Amino acid sequence: MMAKVWTTKEIQYIKNNALLAETNQVLNIEQMAEKLARSVPSTKSKIYKMQVDGDLPSIDRSKAFDAKNRPFTKREDKRLISMFKQGAGSEEIGVALGRNKKIYHWKDNSP
């Protein structure tokens, strides 16, 4: 089965109607897919390609309000290393930085 080619009109619709979060993540993919009579995975894929190609702003997780998936800042890196060297466990580091314990599990074998 041949994939349906994206038309210029469909691409322009995405550019004009994509609702972006502070991280530039598109929030209304499902609604746009429905409007364009496309599948959600197909629409997600097209949006990703448009972001990679510069047709839509790329995702910037450093601007995320929630720490999940947000890259560590240099300040957070320094604090994490310092706390680890001082013997802090993953739970304590996670709480101090507002992060999940699993992030530190690779360095800490504590239960």
N, C-alpha and C positions, 0 to 999 in steps of 0.2 A: 504494500500500500504506500502510495506516495504522500509525503507530507504536504499539507496545504501551505502555499506560499503566502507570506505576510504582505499585504498591500500597503502602499504608501498612506492610504487613508486610515488603515488600522494602526499603523505606527504613529501617525500624527494624533490619533485618538488617545493612545497611551501617553504620549508626551503632554497632551493638553489636560488629561484627566487623572494622572497618577497623583494620589495623595501621599505625600512624603512625610515620614516621621522626622524628628530632629537628627536621626542618623542617616537620612535619605532612603530608608527602607520603605518600599511601596506598601501601603496599608490596605488598599482596595483591589487587590488582584482578583479575588473571586467575583466581585461585581463587574470588573472590566471584562473578565473572561465570559461572563454571562452575556453582557452587552455585545461583545464581539462574536458570540457563538463559537467560542474556542474553549478548549479544556483548560482547567486551572494549571496543570503541569506545563502545557504549551505556552500559556501566557507568562508563567513564572520564568520559563526558559528564555522567552523573548525579552523580558524585562532585564534579566541578568545580562544577556548579550548586549542590550542597549546600554547598560551601565558600564560594561567592559569597554565598549566602543566609544564611550563618552557622549552618547545621545541622551542619557539621563545621568544625574549626579551619582557617583559611586557611593556605596555604603561606607560610612565612617563610624565604626562602633565606639570610637573614643568619645563621641558625643552622647552616648547612651546614658539615660538617667539611671537605669538599673545596671548594677555591676556585672550581671551575667553577660558573658561574651564580650565584655568591654576589655580592651587591652590594658595591661598594667601600665601605670605612669612610671616615670623614673623614680619619683618619690616613693611610690608603692613598692617598687623593686628594692630600693634601698632599705625601706622599713622591714620588708619581708626577710631579706638577707640578715639584717641586724638582729631581728627577733629570733630567727632560726639559730644563728651563732650563739645567742644567749640562752638557748635551750628551750625556747617556746615550742609547744606542740602545734600540730596543724589546726586543731580546734581553736586555740588561742589566737593564732595568726589569722585564721579565717574571720573570727569575730572582730578582731582589731581593724581589719581591712574591709569588713563588710562583704566578704567573699565566702564561697562555699568551701568546706573542708576538703572536698575532692581535688581542688586545685593544687593543694599542697601534698597530697597523698604520695606522690612520687618521691618526695624527700623524707617523709616521715612514716615510719612503720608502726606508729602507736595505734591502739584500737580506737 
